Amino acid sequence: MKLRILAVAALGLGLSSAHAATSITTTFNVKIAITSTCAFATGAATDLNFGTTGLLNAPLAAQSAINIQCTATTPFNIGLDGGSTAASVTARQMAGPGGAKIAYALYQDSAHTTNWGNTIGTDTLAANGTGAAVAYPVYGLVNPQTTPAPGAYNDVVTVTVTY
């Protein structure tokens, strides 16, 4: 009787090893292709507001920002046109009541020395993408001039990013 129990036990051990799990493996690739691109980031461009004043007898400075995100290492240029008043990039004007105008300028630097226009290689801001959103400041200046009639004055400037 002891012999049968051992035989059955030995047979059971053989069966369990015969049913052991086997496995196979393979691989697959994970891919993505990144292209050079730029986009306006959240809050694409903030308004440039010179505030409220009674006379234009002293310089008025203001600052805004253009928020851009470009693929890392992508070269690009930011250009600003002359505005909706059909002025040039070196003689921008805000329009007000009765066709009155206020002259102003936009600069790439806080010292107000580098005009910001829209001719690549001449007066645009050139940069390289970092992959992250970056705020590029716009510096505005209203120089002293004859003060026109009271009222609201404005202009609309178009931003062009070329990459």
C-alpha positions in Angstrom: 0.0 0.0 0.0 2.8 2.3 0.7 4.2 1.7 -2.7 1.0 2.9 -4.4 0.9 6.1 -2.5 4.4 6.9 -3.4 3.7 6.1 -7.1 0.7 8.3 -7.1 2.6 11.1 -5.4 5.4 10.8 -7.9 3.0 10.8 -10.7 1.3 13.9 -9.3 4.7 15.7 -9.1 5.3 14.9 -12.8 1.9 16.2 -13.8 2.3 19.5 -12.1 5.7 20.2 -13.8 4.2 19.2 -17.1 1.7 22.0 -16.8 4.1 24.7 -15.8 3.5 28.1 -17.7 5.7 29.0 -20.6 6.0 32.4 -22.0 7.2 34.2 -25.2 8.1 37.8 -25.7 8.3 40.4 -28.4 8.8 44.2 -28.6 7.2 47.1 -30.3 8.5 50.7 -31.0 7.0 53.8 -29.5 7.4 56.8 -31.8 6.5 60.4 -32.3 7.7 63.0 -34.8 8.1 66.6 -33.7 7.9 69.3 -36.4 9.1 72.8 -36.1 6.1 74.9 -35.1 5.1 78.0 -33.2 1.8 79.0 -31.5 0.5 81.8 -29.5 0.4 80.7 -25.8 -2.3 81.5 -23.3 -3.0 85.3 -23.3 -1.5 85.6 -26.8 -0.9 89.3 -26.5 -1.7 91.7 -23.7 -3.0 95.2 -24.3 -0.6 98.1 -24.2 -2.3 100.7 -22.1 -0.7 104.2 -21.6 -3.4 105.0 -19.0 -5.1 108.4 -18.5 -3.5 111.8 -18.8 -4.5 115.4 -19.3 -1.6 116.6 -21.3 1.0 115.0 -23.5 3.8 117.2 -22.2 6.0 114.4 -20.9 6.9 111.0 -22.2 4.5 108.2 -21.3 5.8 104.6 -21.3 3.9 101.4 -21.1 4.6 97.7 -21.5 2.7 94.6 -22.8 3.8 91.1 -23.8 3.4 88.7 -26.7 3.3 85.0 -25.5 4.7 82.5 -27.9 5.6 78.8 -27.7 7.9 77.3 -30.3 9.4 73.9 -30.7 12.9 73.8 -29.1 15.6 75.2 -31.4 13.1 76.5 -34.0 14.3 79.9 -35.2 11.5 82.5 -35.6 10.8 86.2 -36.0 8.1 88.3 -34.3 6.9 91.2 -36.4 4.5 94.1 -35.5 2.8 96.0 -38.2 2.1 99.7 -38.4 -1.3 99.4 -36.8 -4.9 99.9 -38.1 -4.5 103.6 -38.7 -2.4 102.9 -41.8 0.7 104.5 -40.2 4.1 103.0 -40.8 6.1 101.0 -38.2 8.1 104.1 -37.5 5.2 106.5 -37.3 2.4 104.6 -35.5 -0.7 106.6 -34.4 -3.7 106.0 -32.2 -7.0 107.5 -33.6 -9.5 109.3 -31.6 -12.5 111.7 -31.8 -12.9 113.6 -35.0 -9.9 111.9 -36.6 -7.4 113.3 -34.1 -4.3 111.3 -33.7 -1.7 110.6 -31.0 1.8 109.4 -32.2 3.4 106.5 -30.4 6.2 104.0 -31.0 6.8 100.3 -30.1 10.2 99.0 -29.1 12.0 95.7 -28.5 14.0 97.1 -25.6 13.2 99.1 -22.4 15.6 101.8 -23.4 13.4 102.6 -26.4 16.2 102.4 -28.9 15.3 99.4 -31.1 12.1 100.0 -33.2 9.8 97.0 -33.6 8.5 96.5 -37.1 7.7 93.7 -39.5 10.6 93.4 -41.9 12.6 90.2 -41.2 16.3 90.9 -40.8 15.7 94.6 -40.2 13.3 95.3 -37.4 11.7 92.1 -36.2 12.7 90.3 -33.0 14.6 87.1 -33.8 14.6 84.2 -31.3 14.9 80.5 -31.0 12.2 78.3 -29.5 12.8 76.7 -26.1 9.8 74.4 -26.2 8.2 76.4 -23.4 5.9 79.4 -23.6 7.9 82.6 -23.4 6.6 86.2 -22.9 8.3 88.7 -25.1 7.9 92.2 -23.8 6.7 95.1 -26.0 7.8 98.6 -24.9 5.6 101.5 -25.9 6.3 105.2 -25.7 4.3 108.3 -26.3 6.6 111.3 -26.7 5.5 114.8 -25.8 3.3 116.3 -28.5 0.4 118.7 -29.0 -2.4 117.3 -26.9 -5.5 116.6 -29.1 -9.1 116.8 -28.0 -10.2 114.7 -25.0 -11.5 111.2 -25.7 -10.4 107.6 -26.1 -7.6 106.9 -28.6 -6.7 103.5 -29.8 -4.9 101.5 -32.5 -4.8 97.7 -33.3 -1.4 96.2 -34.1 -1.1 92.8 -35.8 1.5 90.4 -34.5 3.1 88.0 -37.1 5.3 85.1 -36.1 7.3 83.7 -39.0 9.2 80.4 -38.5 
